[in-house]
Amino acid sequence: MKLSQECILLQGELRKFAQQVLADKADEIDKSCMFPLDNVKRLAEMGIIGAIIPEAHGGAALDTIGFAVVLEEISKVCASTAFVVACHNAFFAYPILKSSSEEMKKRYLPSAASGGIIGGFALPRTNEITIQDGPDGKRMSGKNPFVLNAAANGPIIAACNIHSENPTLFVLDRDTAGCKFSKPSNTIGLKSAGIGEYVFEECSPAATNIIGKENGGKTLLESTFAYARVLLAAISLGIAQGAAQSATKYAKERIQFGQPILDFGMVREQVADMIINIEGARHLVYDAALRIDRKEEYHGAAALAKLAAGRSATAITTAAIQVYGGYGYMKDYPAERYFRDAQMLNVICSTPDEDKETIVKEMT
C-alpha cells in the first residue's frame, strides 16, 4: 500500500525525531514511570500534539493515515509517548470536534492544539461513579482508576449514566471542585503514559460542559472508540516493528560458535515470521485509516486492524525475548518493555473478544 509523498516526508521527519530525541530517554522514563512531558512539549513545537485539530483552531489537521504513520514511528521507540498523543486526540479532541458547541470548541481546541492542555479520558468500563441531582446541578461521587492522560493534569472527559442507559459526556476542567487526580495506576505496560486514578467528591460538572446532549452520548462513544482503535492499532504496529528491529540487530551482533546467531536456522525463521506479521498488520492498519479518510464505513475495519496489530505485537515481542535469550527478561534490554506495552494495548478501548464481536457484526 503506497503512501503519498506528503505522508512519506512526514514519516521520515518523525522517524528522525524518534531516533534522535526519544530513543535515549525511552527506557529511563519507563523505569521511573515519569510522564513524558518534555517529549510532549517537543511534539507540540513540531505541531504534532494537535494532530487532528483543524487549522482554524491551531491544529495540524492531519488525515488519519498521516496520524497513523506518526504514531507508528513514535511507538517504534517510545509507545508511552505515542499513547499520550493518541489519547489526547482520539479521546479528548475527537469527541469535542464531533459533537460539542462552537463555544466549547473555541474554549478547548486552541489550547489542545498548542499543548497548553493535554486532555484525558475516563474509560467508562472502569467507572465506580454515582451521579445524582443536586440543588445546583448534577453531583458525581466515586472514582475511576483508569483515566487516560491523568498525570497530565488537564481537563478530562467522563461518561456517566444519568437516569438512562444512554450516557452523558462531560468535560471536567482541572479546577472543577471535587474532581482530582488521586494517584498513578500501577500498570504492567505503558508505565510512563500517565494512566491514573481520579476521585470525585460531589463533583458538580457545569451544564455548559456537556458534550452533545444529556443522555445522548452512546453513538458518540461508539464513534470515538472506533476511531481510537485505528490509532491504537498503529501504536501496536510500531511496537511490533521496534521489537523486531531490536531483536534483529541483537541477532546480527550476538556471536555464538563463531558466527552471528542470525545465521542459525531457528532465529532466521523467527525473524521471517516477524516480518510476515508486520506486513500483514500494516496493510490492515493503513486500510482502516484510509477508509476513515475516504469517509467510508470503517468500524469493522478498525476492530480488525486493532485485533490483528495487537496479535502481531504480542507474537513479535514474545519472539524478540526468545531471540535475546536470557537477556530478553532483563530491563537492561528493550525487549521486555515492548512486550509489556503490547499487552496493555490489547485491552485498552476494547478487548480482543469485543473486537471479534464488532468484526462479525459489521463485516458479515
Stockholm file with secondary structure:
# STOCKHOLM 1.0

chainA/1-364         MKLSQECILLQGELRKFAQQVLADKADEIDKSCMFPLDNVKRLAEMGIIGAIIPEAHGGAALDTIGFAVVLEEISKVCASTAFVVACHNAFFAYPILKSSSEEMKKRYLPSAASGGIIGGFALPRTNEITIQDGPDGKRMSGKNPFVLNAAANGPIIAACNIHSENPTLFVLDRDTAGCKFSKPSNTIGLKSAGIGEYVFEECSPAATNIIGKENGGKTLLESTFAYARVLLAAISLGIAQGAAQSATKYAKERIQFGQPILDFGMVREQVADMIINIEGARHLVYDAALRIDRKEEYHGAAALAKLAAGRSATAITTAAIQVYGGYGYMKDYPAERYFRDAQMLNVICSTPDEDKETIVKEMT
#=GR chainA/1-364 SS CCCCHHHHHHHHHHHHHIIIIIHHHHHHHHHHTCCCHHHHHHHHHTTCTTTTSCGGGTCCCCCHHHHHHHHHHHHTTCHHHHHHHHHIIIIIIHHHHHHSCHHHHHHHHHHHHHTSCCCEEECGGGCEEEEEEETTEEEEEEEEEEEETGGGCCCEEEEECSSSSSCEEEEECTTCTTEEEEEECCCSSCTTSCCEEEEEEEECCCGGGEESSTTCCHHHHHHHHHHHHHHHHHHHHHHHHHHHHHHHHHHHHCEETTEEGGGSHHHHHHHHHHHHHHHHHHHHHHHHHHHHHTTCCCHHHHHHHHHHHHHHHHHHHHHHHHHHGGGGGSTTSTHHHHHHHHHHHTTSSSCHHHHHHHHHHHHC
#=GC SS_cons         CCCCHHHHHHHHHHHHHIIIIIHHHHHHHHHHTCCCHHHHHHHHHTTCTTTTSCGGGTCCCCCHHHHHHHHHHHHTTCHHHHHHHHHIIIIIIHHHHHHSCHHHHHHHHHHHHHTSCCCEEECGGGCEEEEEEETTEEEEEEEEEEEETGGGCCCEEEEECSSSSSCEEEEECTTCTTEEEEEECCCSSCTTSCCEEEEEEEECCCGGGEESSTTCCHHHHHHHHHHHHHHHHHHHHHHHHHHHHHHHHHHHHCEETTEEGGGSHHHHHHHHHHHHHHHHHHHHHHHHHHHHHTTCCCHHHHHHHHHHHHHHHHHHHHHHHHHHGGGGGSTTSTHHHHHHHHHHHTTSSSCHHHHHHHHHHHHC
//
